[in-house]
Amino acid sequence: MLTGDARSVAENISQMLHLDEVHAELLPDQKVERVESLEKEKSPKGKLIFVGDGVNDAPVLARADVGIAMGGLGSDAAIEAADVVIMTDEPSKIATAVSISRKTFRIVWQNIIFAFAVKVIVLILGAGGLATMWEAVFADVGVSLIAFLNAMRVMK
């Protein structure tokens, strides 16, 4: 945890959240230094996420791979610098956002694979003289409609 709060407050919070490491009473530039050192330690495929809500967090939110601002009581500078804004001050919404993004990613790939498969099949049938104009229309418009309906599943 990187915070500008007093050490006693930071340690109390870290104990409640069972955090391994706490850095308290940091100024914005010190937070950026810590994030840059964490950036060097992470794996090449790893992502560094920083969550903040104040003006002092804006530089770090911009520096992190993914900056998440808490928008309920967050400052305008933090909201502007962040990649993602949670409109309530509930950190549990971050897990919900990650879950939705993973589901969206899977559905997008399903749509891409389905669209290519149908178009390749119709292209091969068309080259062999077995596909009519109606199959070509389905391969274009029908697949788009099915992909749209498939994408609607994200809303569940």
FIZA-172615 format. One record per atom (N, C-alpha, C): x, y, z negated. Coordinates in nm, 3 decimals. Layout:
BEGIN
<node X="X" Y="Y" Z="Z"/>
...
***
This chain:
BEGIN
<node X="0.085" Y="-0.117" Z="0.000"/>
<node X="0.000" Y="0.000" Z="0.000"/>
<node X="0.090" Y="0.123" Z="0.000"/>
<node X="0.063" Y="0.214" Z="0.088"/>
<node X="0.133" Y="0.342" Z="0.095"/>
<node X="0.033" Y="0.450" Z="0.056"/>
<node X="0.064" Y="0.525" Z="-0.049"/>
<node X="-0.030" Y="0.626" Z="-0.095"/>
<node X="0.042" Y="0.748" Z="-0.150"/>
<node X="-0.026" Y="0.858" Z="-0.146"/>
<node X="0.025" Y="0.981" Z="-0.205"/>
<node X="-0.025" Y="0.998" Z="-0.347"/>
<node X="-0.107" Y="0.904" Z="-0.392"/>
<node X="-0.162" Y="0.912" Z="-0.528"/>
<node X="-0.055" Y="0.884" Z="-0.634"/>
<node X="-0.090" Y="0.914" Z="-0.758"/>
<node X="0.001" Y="0.890" Z="-0.870"/>
<node X="0.031" Y="0.741" Z="-0.882"/>
<node X="0.151" Y="0.710" Z="-0.932"/>
<node X="0.195" Y="0.571" Z="-0.942"/>
<node X="0.101" Y="0.487" Z="-1.030"/>
<node X="0.053" Y="0.541" Z="-1.141"/>
<node X="-0.035" Y="0.464" Z="-1.231"/>
<node X="-0.165" Y="0.426" Z="-1.161"/>
<node X="-0.223" Y="0.518" Z="-1.087"/>
<node X="-0.346" Y="0.489" Z="-1.013"/>
<node X="-0.320" Y="0.384" Z="-0.905"/>
<node X="-0.211" Y="0.400" Z="-0.831"/>
<node X="-0.177" Y="0.307" Z="-0.724"/>
<node X="-0.153" Y="0.167" Z="-0.778"/>
<node X="-0.086" Y="0.156" Z="-0.892"/>
<node X="-0.060" Y="0.024" Z="-0.949"/>
<node X="-0.188" Y="-0.042" Z="-0.999"/>
<node X="-0.278" Y="0.037" Z="-1.056"/>
<node X="-0.408" Y="-0.019" Z="-1.098"/>
<node X="-0.485" Y="-0.074" Z="-0.979"/>
<node X="-0.490" Y="0.002" Z="-0.872"/>
<node X="-0.562" Y="-0.042" Z="-0.752"/>
<node X="-0.494" Y="-0.165" Z="-0.692"/>
<node X="-0.363" Y="-0.165" Z="-0.690"/>
<node X="-0.291" Y="-0.278" Z="-0.629"/>
<node X="-0.313" Y="-0.406" Z="-0.710"/>
<node X="-0.325" Y="-0.394" Z="-0.841"/>
<node X="-0.354" Y="-0.512" Z="-0.923"/>
<node X="-0.495" Y="-0.564" Z="-0.896"/>
<node X="-0.590" Y="-0.472" Z="-0.881"/>
<node X="-0.728" Y="-0.514" Z="-0.853"/>
<node X="-0.738" Y="-0.582" Z="-0.717"/>
<node X="-0.659" Y="-0.537" Z="-0.620"/>
<node X="-0.663" Y="-0.593" Z="-0.484"/>
<node X="-0.559" Y="-0.703" Z="-0.462"/>
<node X="-0.479" Y="-0.732" Z="-0.563"/>
<node X="-0.375" Y="-0.836" Z="-0.556"/>
<node X="-0.276" Y="-0.808" Z="-0.442"/>
<node X="-0.228" Y="-0.684" Z="-0.436"/>
<node X="-0.133" Y="-0.646" Z="-0.333"/>
<node X="0.009" Y="-0.680" Z="-0.377"/>
<node X="0.094" Y="-0.713" Z="-0.283"/>
<node X="0.232" Y="-0.751" Z="-0.313"/>
<node X="0.323" Y="-0.631" Z="-0.334"/>
<node X="0.298" Y="-0.524" Z="-0.261"/>
<node X="0.392" Y="-0.413" Z="-0.260"/>
<node X="0.316" Y="-0.281" Z="-0.264"/>
<node X="0.365" Y="-0.187" Z="-0.347"/>
<node X="0.301" Y="-0.056" Z="-0.361"/>
<node X="0.407" Y="0.052" Z="-0.353"/>
<node X="0.379" Y="0.154" Z="-0.273"/>
<node X="0.465" Y="0.271" Z="-0.265"/>
<node X="0.375" Y="0.392" Z="-0.291"/>
<node X="0.398" Y="0.458" Z="-0.405"/>
<node X="0.310" Y="0.567" Z="-0.448"/>
<node X="0.383" Y="0.701" Z="-0.442"/>
<node X="0.305" Y="0.808" Z="-0.457"/>
<node X="0.354" Y="0.946" Z="-0.460"/>
<node X="0.435" Y="0.980" Z="-0.335"/>
<node X="0.388" Y="0.931" Z="-0.220"/>
<node X="0.458" Y="0.954" Z="-0.094"/>
<node X="0.403" Y="1.078" Z="-0.024"/>
<node X="0.491" Y="1.153" Z="0.036"/>
<node X="0.452" Y="1.264" Z="0.123"/>
<node X="0.430" Y="1.208" Z="0.264"/>
<node X="0.363" Y="1.282" Z="0.352"/>
<node X="0.335" Y="1.229" Z="0.487"/>
<node X="0.459" Y="1.179" Z="0.561"/>
<node X="0.570" Y="1.253" Z="0.554"/>
<node X="0.689" Y="1.209" Z="0.626"/>
<node X="0.747" Y="1.081" Z="0.565"/>
<node X="0.732" Y="1.063" Z="0.433"/>
<node X="0.778" Y="0.940" Z="0.369"/>
<node X="0.693" Y="0.821" Z="0.410"/>
<node X="0.563" Y="0.845" Z="0.430"/>
<node X="0.475" Y="0.738" Z="0.478"/>
<node X="0.515" Y="0.696" Z="0.619"/>
<node X="0.547" Y="0.794" Z="0.703"/>
<node X="0.590" Y="0.764" Z="0.840"/>
<node X="0.719" Y="0.683" Z="0.838"/>
<node X="0.813" Y="0.720" Z="0.752"/>
<node X="0.938" Y="0.644" Z="0.740"/>
<node X="0.912" Y="0.500" Z="0.701"/>
<node X="0.822" Y="0.479" Z="0.604"/>
<node X="0.789" Y="0.342" Z="0.559"/>
<node X="0.723" Y="0.263" Z="0.672"/>
<node X="0.635" Y="0.328" Z="0.745"/>
<node X="0.567" Y="0.259" Z="0.857"/>
<node X="0.669" Y="0.223" Z="0.964"/>
<node X="0.762" Y="0.311" Z="0.993"/>
<node X="0.865" Y="0.281" Z="1.093"/>
<node X="0.954" Y="0.166" Z="1.048"/>
<node X="0.984" Y="0.157" Z="0.919"/>
<node X="1.064" Y="0.043" Z="0.871"/>
<node X="0.981" Y="-0.086" Z="0.879"/>
<node X="0.852" Y="-0.079" Z="0.851"/>
<node X="0.765" Y="-0.197" Z="0.867"/>
<node X="0.754" Y="-0.237" Z="1.013"/>
<node X="0.755" Y="-0.139" Z="1.100"/>
<node X="0.747" Y="-0.164" Z="1.244"/>
<node X="0.867" Y="-0.246" Z="1.290"/>
<node X="0.983" Y="-0.219" Z="1.235"/>
<node X="1.105" Y="-0.292" Z="1.271"/>
<node X="1.102" Y="-0.435" Z="1.219"/>
<node X="1.034" Y="-0.458" Z="1.107"/>
<node X="1.030" Y="-0.589" Z="1.044"/>
<node X="0.928" Y="-0.684" Z="1.107"/>
<node X="0.828" Y="-0.630" Z="1.172"/>
<node X="0.720" Y="-0.716" Z="1.223"/>
<node X="0.766" Y="-0.795" Z="1.346"/>
<node X="0.693" Y="-0.901" Z="1.374"/>
<node X="0.724" Y="-0.983" Z="1.490"/>
<node X="0.685" Y="-0.909" Z="1.618"/>
<node X="0.741" Y="-0.948" Z="1.732"/>
<node X="0.709" Y="-0.879" Z="1.858"/>
<node X="0.560" Y="-0.880" Z="1.893"/>
<node X="0.490" Y="-0.986" Z="1.855"/>
<node X="0.347" Y="-0.993" Z="1.885"/>
<node X="0.261" Y="-0.937" Z="1.773"/>
<node X="0.322" Y="-0.902" Z="1.660"/>
<node X="0.247" Y="-0.850" Z="1.545"/>
<node X="0.197" Y="-0.709" Z="1.569"/>
<node X="0.094" Y="-0.673" Z="1.497"/>
<node X="0.038" Y="-0.539" Z="1.504"/>
<node X="0.039" Y="-0.476" Z="1.365"/>
<node X="0.071" Y="-0.350" Z="1.359"/>
<node X="0.073" Y="-0.277" Z="1.234"/>
<node X="-0.053" Y="-0.191" Z="1.227"/>
<node X="-0.133" Y="-0.215" Z="1.126"/>
<node X="-0.259" Y="-0.142" Z="1.108"/>
<node X="-0.246" Y="-0.055" Z="0.984"/>
<node X="-0.288" Y="0.070" Z="0.996"/>
<node X="-0.287" Y="0.161" Z="0.882"/>
<node X="-0.427" Y="0.218" Z="0.866"/>
<node X="-0.474" Y="0.219" Z="0.742"/>
<node X="-0.606" Y="0.273" Z="0.711"/>
<node X="-0.588" Y="0.394" Z="0.621"/>
<node X="-0.650" Y="0.505" Z="0.658"/>
<node X="-0.638" Y="0.627" Z="0.579"/>
<node X="-0.757" Y="0.717" Z="0.597"/>
<node X="-0.763" Y="0.822" Z="0.514"/>
<node X="-0.877" Y="0.912" Z="0.524"/>
<node X="-0.840" Y="1.059" Z="0.508"/>
<node X="-0.717" Y="1.091" Z="0.475"/>
<node X="-0.682" Y="1.229" Z="0.445"/>
<node X="-0.595" Y="1.294" Z="0.550"/>
<node X="-0.575" Y="1.424" Z="0.533"/>
<node X="-0.488" Y="1.500" Z="0.622"/>
<node X="-0.347" Y="1.442" Z="0.616"/>
<node X="-0.304" Y="1.398" Z="0.498"/>
<node X="-0.169" Y="1.342" Z="0.482"/>
<node X="-0.152" Y="1.210" Z="0.556"/>
<node X="-0.261" Y="1.145" Z="0.592"/>
<node X="-0.253" Y="1.017" Z="0.662"/>
<node X="-0.248" Y="1.031" Z="0.813"/>
<node X="-0.277" Y="1.148" Z="0.865"/>
<node X="-0.287" Y="1.167" Z="1.010"/>
<node X="-0.159" Y="1.129" Z="1.085"/>
<node X="-0.039" Y="1.169" Z="1.040"/>
<node X="0.081" Y="1.128" Z="1.115"/>
<node X="0.101" Y="0.977" Z="1.119"/>
<node X="0.069" Y="0.910" Z="1.009"/>
<node X="0.087" Y="0.765" Z="1.003"/>
<node X="-0.019" Y="0.695" Z="1.087"/>
<node X="-0.141" Y="0.747" Z="1.086"/>
<node X="-0.247" Y="0.690" Z="1.169"/>
<node X="-0.209" Y="0.696" Z="1.316"/>
<node X="-0.145" Y="0.805" Z="1.357"/>
<node X="-0.103" Y="0.819" Z="1.496"/>
<node X="0.016" Y="0.729" Z="1.527"/>
<node X="0.101" Y="0.701" Z="1.429"/>
<node X="0.223" Y="0.622" Z="1.450"/>
<node X="0.196" Y="0.472" Z="1.451"/>
<node X="0.100" Y="0.426" Z="1.373"/>
<node X="0.071" Y="0.283" Z="1.362"/>
<node X="0.018" Y="0.229" Z="1.495"/>
<node X="0.031" Y="0.097" Z="1.514"/>
<node X="-0.024" Y="0.034" Z="1.635"/>
<node X="-0.175" Y="0.056" Z="1.642"/>
<node X="-0.241" Y="0.041" Z="1.527"/>
<node X="-0.384" Y="0.065" Z="1.518"/>
<node X="-0.407" Y="0.151" Z="1.394"/>
<node X="-0.458" Y="0.271" Z="1.414"/>
<node X="-0.490" Y="0.361" Z="1.304"/>
<node X="-0.640" Y="0.358" Z="1.281"/>
<node X="-0.680" Y="0.334" Z="1.156"/>
<node X="-0.822" Y="0.327" Z="1.122"/>
<node X="-0.850" Y="0.436" Z="1.020"/>
<node X="-0.940" Y="0.527" Z="1.054"/>
<node X="-0.978" Y="0.635" Z="0.963"/>
<node X="-1.112" Y="0.603" Z="0.900"/>
<node X="-1.123" Y="0.634" Z="0.773"/>
<node X="-1.249" Y="0.621" Z="0.703"/>
<node X="-1.323" Y="0.753" Z="0.723"/>
<node X="-1.429" Y="0.751" Z="0.803"/>
<node X="-1.492" Y="0.873" Z="0.849"/>
<node X="-1.594" Y="0.935" Z="0.757"/>
<node X="-1.641" Y="0.863" Z="0.657"/>
<node X="-1.744" Y="0.918" Z="0.569"/>
<node X="-1.698" Y="1.045" Z="0.500"/>
<node X="-1.588" Y="1.034" Z="0.425"/>
<node X="-1.532" Y="1.149" Z="0.355"/>
<node X="-1.396" Y="1.188" Z="0.412"/>
<node X="-1.357" Y="1.126" Z="0.522"/>
<node X="-1.226" Y="1.150" Z="0.581"/>
<node X="-1.213" Y="1.288" Z="0.641"/>
<node X="-1.088" Y="1.333" Z="0.651"/>
<node X="-1.062" Y="1.465" Z="0.709"/>
<node X="-1.071" Y="1.458" Z="0.861"/>
<node X="-1.094" Y="1.572" Z="0.921"/>
<node X="-1.102" Y="1.580" Z="1.067"/>
<node X="-0.969" Y="1.542" Z="1.131"/>
<node X="-0.857" Y="1.575" Z="1.067"/>
<node X="-0.726" Y="1.542" Z="1.123"/>
<node X="-0.706" Y="1.391" Z="1.128"/>
<node X="-0.747" Y="1.321" Z="1.022"/>
<node X="-0.734" Y="1.175" Z="1.020"/>
<node X="-0.824" Y="1.112" Z="1.125"/>
<node X="-0.945" Y="1.161" Z="1.137"/>
<node X="-1.040" Y="1.107" Z="1.235"/>
<node X="-0.987" Y="1.129" Z="1.376"/>
<node X="-0.928" Y="1.245" Z="1.401"/>
<node X="-0.875" Y="1.276" Z="1.534"/>
<node X="-0.753" Y="1.190" Z="1.568"/>
<node X="-0.670" Y="1.161" Z="1.469"/>
<node X="-0.546" Y="1.086" Z="1.494"/>
<node X="-0.569" Y="0.935" Z="1.504"/>
<node X="-0.680" Y="0.887" Z="1.452"/>
<node X="-0.704" Y="0.743" Z="1.443"/>
<node X="-0.750" Y="0.685" Z="1.577"/>
<node X="-0.724" Y="0.554" Z="1.593"/>
<node X="-0.773" Y="0.480" Z="1.709"/>
<node X="-0.915" Y="0.433" Z="1.686"/>
<node X="-0.946" Y="0.401" Z="1.560"/>
<node X="-1.078" Y="0.350" Z="1.521"/>
<node X="-1.127" Y="0.433" Z="1.403"/>
<node X="-1.255" Y="0.467" Z="1.404"/>
<node X="-1.314" Y="0.541" Z="1.292"/>
<node X="-1.428" Y="0.459" Z="1.235"/>
<node X="-1.418" Y="0.427" Z="1.107"/>
<node X="-1.527" Y="0.360" Z="1.037"/>
<node X="-1.611" Y="0.471" Z="0.976"/>
<node X="-1.736" Y="0.482" Z="1.017"/>
<node X="-1.818" Y="0.597" Z="0.980"/>
<node X="-1.866" Y="0.595" Z="0.835"/>
<node X="-1.845" Y="0.487" Z="0.765"/>
<node X="-1.873" Y="0.484" Z="0.622"/>
<node X="-1.740" Y="0.465" Z="0.551"/>
<node X="-1.740" Y="0.485" Z="0.423"/>
<node X="-1.617" Y="0.466" Z="0.347"/>
<node X="-1.614" Y="0.327" Z="0.284"/>
<node X="-1.652" Y="0.227" Z="0.362"/>
<node X="-1.651" Y="0.089" Z="0.316"/>
<node X="-1.541" Y="0.012" Z="0.390"/>
<node X="-1.431" Y="-0.018" Z="0.323"/>
<node X="-1.322" Y="-0.092" Z="0.390"/>
<node X="-1.366" Y="-0.229" Z="0.444"/>
<node X="-1.472" Y="-0.286" Z="0.389"/>
<node X="-1.519" Y="-0.417" Z="0.437"/>
<node X="-1.566" Y="-0.409" Z="0.582"/>
<node X="-1.597" Y="-0.291" Z="0.630"/>
<node X="-1.639" Y="-0.274" Z="0.769"/>
<node X="-1.524" Y="-0.302" Z="0.867"/>
<node X="-1.401" Y="-0.297" Z="0.819"/>
<node X="-1.286" Y="-0.325" Z="0.905"/>
<node X="-1.291" Y="-0.471" Z="0.949"/>
<node X="-1.323" Y="-0.561" Z="0.856"/>
<node X="-1.334" Y="-0.704" Z="0.890"/>
<node X="-1.447" Y="-0.725" Z="0.990"/>
<node X="-1.557" Y="-0.653" Z="0.974"/>
<node X="-1.668" Y="-0.663" Z="1.068"/>
<node X="-1.625" Y="-0.616" Z="1.207"/>
<node X="-1.551" Y="-0.507" Z="1.214"/>
<node X="-1.504" Y="-0.455" Z="1.343"/>
<node X="-1.410" Y="-0.553" Z="1.411"/>
<node X="-1.323" Y="-0.617" Z="1.336"/>
<node X="-1.231" Y="-0.716" Z="1.392"/>
<node X="-1.310" Y="-0.835" Z="1.446"/>
<node X="-1.409" Y="-0.879" Z="1.371"/>
<node X="-1.492" Y="-0.991" Z="1.415"/>
<node X="-1.565" Y="-0.959" Z="1.545"/>
<node X="-1.623" Y="-0.841" Z="1.554"/>
<node X="-1.694" Y="-0.799" Z="1.676"/>
<node X="-1.596" Y="-0.791" Z="1.794"/>
<node X="-1.476" Y="-0.739" Z="1.770"/>
<node X="-1.380" Y="-0.726" Z="1.881"/>
<node X="-1.335" Y="-0.862" Z="1.931"/>
<node X="-1.317" Y="-0.958" Z="1.841"/>
<node X="-1.278" Y="-1.093" Z="1.885"/>
<node X="-1.389" Y="-1.158" Z="1.966"/>
<node X="-1.512" Y="-1.141" Z="1.922"/>
<node X="-1.627" Y="-1.197" Z="1.995"/>
<node X="-1.637" Y="-1.132" Z="2.133"/>
<node X="-1.619" Y="-1.001" Z="2.138"/>
<node X="-1.624" Y="-0.930" Z="2.265"/>
<node X="-1.515" Y="-0.978" Z="2.360"/>
<node X="-1.396" Y="-0.998" Z="2.308"/>
<node X="-1.284" Y="-1.046" Z="2.389"/>
<node X="-1.315" Y="-1.182" Z="2.451"/>
<node X="-1.372" Y="-1.273" Z="2.372"/>
<node X="-1.408" Y="-1.406" Z="2.424"/>
<node X="-1.514" Y="-1.395" Z="2.533"/>
<node X="-1.613" Y="-1.312" Z="2.512"/>
<node X="-1.722" Y="-1.298" Z="2.610"/>
<node X="-1.671" Y="-1.235" Z="2.739"/>
<node X="-1.582" Y="-1.139" Z="2.729"/>
<node X="-1.526" Y="-1.076" Z="2.849"/>
<node X="-1.453" Y="-1.181" Z="2.933"/>
<node X="-1.372" Y="-1.266" Z="2.868"/>
<node X="-1.301" Y="-1.370" Z="2.942"/>
<node X="-1.397" Y="-1.473" Z="3.001"/>
<node X="-1.504" Y="-1.506" Z="2.930"/>
<node X="-1.605" Y="-1.597" Z="2.986"/>
<node X="-1.663" Y="-1.537" Z="3.113"/>
<node X="-1.696" Y="-1.409" Z="3.110"/>
<node X="-1.754" Y="-1.343" Z="3.227"/>
<node X="-1.657" Y="-1.340" Z="3.344"/>
<node X="-1.531" Y="-1.311" Z="3.318"/>
<node X="-1.431" Y="-1.306" Z="3.425"/>
<node X="-1.414" Y="-1.442" Z="3.490"/>
<node X="-1.399" Y="-1.544" Z="3.408"/>
<node X="-1.379" Y="-1.680" Z="3.462"/>
<node X="-1.502" Y="-1.726" Z="3.539"/>
<node X="-1.621" Y="-1.702" Z="3.484"/>
<node X="-1.744" Y="-1.742" Z="3.552"/>
<node X="-1.758" Y="-1.671" Z="3.687"/>
<node X="-1.733" Y="-1.540" Z="3.689"/>
<node X="-1.746" Y="-1.463" Z="3.813"/>
<node X="-1.649" Y="-1.512" Z="3.919"/>
<node X="-1.523" Y="-1.532" Z="3.883"/>
<node X="-1.425" Y="-1.581" Z="3.980"/>
<node X="-1.460" Y="-1.721" Z="4.029"/>
<node X="-1.504" Y="-1.807" Z="3.940"/>
<node X="-1.538" Y="-1.944" Z="3.980"/>
<node X="-1.652" Y="-1.946" Z="4.082"/>
<node X="-1.758" Y="-1.871" Z="4.053"/>
<node X="-1.873" Y="-1.868" Z="4.146"/>
<node X="-1.831" Y="-1.808" Z="4.279"/>
<node X="-1.756" Y="-1.700" Z="4.277"/>
<node X="-1.716" Y="-1.635" Z="4.403"/>
<node X="-1.624" Y="-1.724" Z="4.486"/>
<node X="-1.533" Y="-1.796" Z="4.419"/>
<node X="-1.443" Y="-1.887" Z="4.492"/>
<node X="-1.523" Y="-2.001" Z="4.554"/>
<node X="-1.619" Y="-2.056" Z="4.480"/>
<node X="-1.702" Y="-2.165" Z="4.533"/>
<node X="-1.781" Y="-2.117" Z="4.654"/>
<node X="-1.844" Y="-2.001" Z="4.644"/>
<node X="-1.923" Y="-1.949" Z="4.757"/>
<node X="-1.832" Y="-1.913" Z="4.873"/>
<node X="-1.713" Y="-1.863" Z="4.846"/>
<node X="-1.618" Y="-1.831" Z="4.953"/>
<node X="-1.578" Y="-1.958" Z="5.029"/>
<node X="-1.550" Y="-2.064" Z="4.956"/>
<node X="-1.513" Y="-2.191" Z="5.020"/>
<node X="-1.630" Y="-2.247" Z="5.100"/>
<node X="-1.751" Y="-2.243" Z="5.041"/>
<node X="-1.869" Y="-2.290" Z="5.114"/>
<node X="-1.896" Y="-2.205" Z="5.238"/>
<node X="-1.874" Y="-2.074" Z="5.225"/>
<node X="-1.894" Y="-1.985" Z="5.340"/>
<node X="-1.794" Y="-2.011" Z="5.451"/>
<node X="-1.671" Y="-2.038" Z="5.414"/>
<node X="-1.568" Y="-2.069" Z="5.515"/>
<node X="-1.599" Y="-2.199" Z="5.587"/>
<node X="-1.667" Y="-2.292" Z="5.516"/>
<node X="-1.706" Y="-2.419" Z="5.578"/>
<node X="-1.840" Y="-2.410" Z="5.650"/>
<node X="-1.901" Y="-2.293" Z="5.646"/>
<node X="-2.029" Y="-2.276" Z="5.715"/>
<node X="-2.148" Y="-2.329" Z="5.636"/>
<node X="-2.131" Y="-2.360" Z="5.509"/>
<node X="-2.239" Y="-2.417" Z="5.429"/>
<node X="-2.313" Y="-2.313" Z="5.344"/>
<node X="-2.256" Y="-2.197" Z="5.325"/>
<node X="-2.320" Y="-2.094" Z="5.243"/>
<node X="-2.390" Y="-1.992" Z="5.332"/>
<node X="-2.508" Y="-1.952" Z="5.289"/>
<node X="-2.585" Y="-1.851" Z="5.363"/>
<node X="-2.565" Y="-1.715" Z="5.296"/>
<node X="-2.633" Y="-1.617" Z="5.351"/>
<node X="-2.627" Y="-1.482" Z="5.296"/>
<node X="-2.683" Y="-1.480" Z="5.154"/>
<node X="-2.782" Y="-1.563" Z="5.124"/>
<node X="-2.844" Y="-1.564" Z="4.992"/>
<node X="-2.746" Y="-1.613" Z="4.885"/>
<node X="-2.665" Y="-1.711" Z="4.918"/>
<node X="-2.564" Y="-1.756" Z="4.822"/>
<node X="-2.461" Y="-1.645" Z="4.799"/>
<node X="-2.426" Y="-1.572" Z="4.904"/>
<node X="-2.332" Y="-1.462" Z="4.889"/>
<node X="-2.391" Y="-1.350" Z="4.801"/>
<node X="-2.521" Y="-1.323" Z="4.818"/>
<node X="-2.588" Y="-1.223" Z="4.735"/>
<node X="-2.588" Y="-1.270" Z="4.589"/>
<node X="-2.616" Y="-1.398" Z="4.567"/>
<node X="-2.613" Y="-1.449" Z="4.429"/>
<node X="-2.473" Y="-1.438" Z="4.371"/>
<node X="-2.372" Y="-1.471" Z="4.452"/>
<node X="-2.234" Y="-1.465" Z="4.405"/>
<node X="-2.195" Y="-1.323" Z="4.365"/>
<node X="-2.260" Y="-1.224" Z="4.424"/>
<node X="-2.228" Y="-1.086" Z="4.392"/>
<node X="-2.321" Y="-1.030" Z="4.284"/>
<node X="-2.448" Y="-1.019" Z="4.315"/>
<node X="-2.544" Y="-0.955" Z="4.226"/>
<node X="-2.585" Y="-1.048" Z="4.112"/>
<node X="-2.612" Y="-1.171" Z="4.143"/>
<node X="-2.656" Y="-1.266" Z="4.041"/>
<node X="-2.553" Y="-1.287" Z="3.933"/>
<node X="-2.427" Y="-1.300" Z="3.971"/>
<node X="-2.321" Y="-1.318" Z="3.874"/>
<node X="-2.307" Y="-1.193" Z="3.787"/>
<node X="-2.321" Y="-1.078" Z="3.846"/>
<node X="-2.315" Y="-0.954" Z="3.768"/>
<node X="-2.426" Y="-0.949" Z="3.664"/>
<node X="-2.545" Y="-0.989" Z="3.704"/>
<node X="-2.658" Y="-0.990" Z="3.612"/>
<node X="-2.637" Y="-1.092" Z="3.500"/>
<node X="-2.589" Y="-1.210" Z="3.534"/>
<node X="-2.561" Y="-1.313" Z="3.433"/>
<node X="-2.451" Y="-1.266" Z="3.338"/>
<node X="-2.348" Y="-1.201" Z="3.391"/>
<node X="-2.240" Y="-1.149" Z="3.306"/>
<node X="-2.293" Y="-1.041" Z="3.211"/>
<node X="-2.381" Y="-0.958" Z="3.260"/>
<node X="-2.443" Y="-0.855" Z="3.175"/>
<node X="-2.523" Y="-0.920" Z="3.063"/>
<node X="-2.603" Y="-1.019" Z="3.097"/>
<node X="-2.683" Y="-1.087" Z="2.994"/>
<node X="-2.595" Y="-1.160" Z="2.894"/>
<node X="-2.486" Y="-1.219" Z="2.942"/>
<node X="-2.392" Y="-1.285" Z="2.852"/>
<node X="-2.329" Y="-1.184" Z="2.756"/>
<node X="-2.297" Y="-1.066" Z="2.807"/>
<node X="-2.236" Y="-0.963" Z="2.723"/>
<node X="-2.331" Y="-0.911" Z="2.615"/>
<node X="-2.459" Y="-0.925" Z="2.639"/>
<node X="-2.558" Y="-0.882" Z="2.540"/>
<node X="-2.547" Y="-0.961" Z="2.410"/>
<node X="-2.483" Y="-1.078" Z="2.416"/>
<node X="-2.468" Y="-1.161" Z="2.296"/>
<node X="-2.385" Y="-1.091" Z="2.189"/>
<node X="-2.304" Y="-0.996" Z="2.225"/>
<node X="-2.223" Y="-0.924" Z="2.127"/>
<node X="-2.313" Y="-0.853" Z="2.028"/>
<node X="-2.430" Y="-0.813" Z="2.069"/>
<node X="-2.520" Y="-0.736" Z="1.984"/>
<node X="-2.584" Y="-0.820" Z="1.874"/>
<node X="-2.569" Y="-0.951" Z="1.880"/>
<node X="-2.631" Y="-1.035" Z="1.776"/>
<node X="-2.558" Y="-1.024" Z="1.646"/>
***
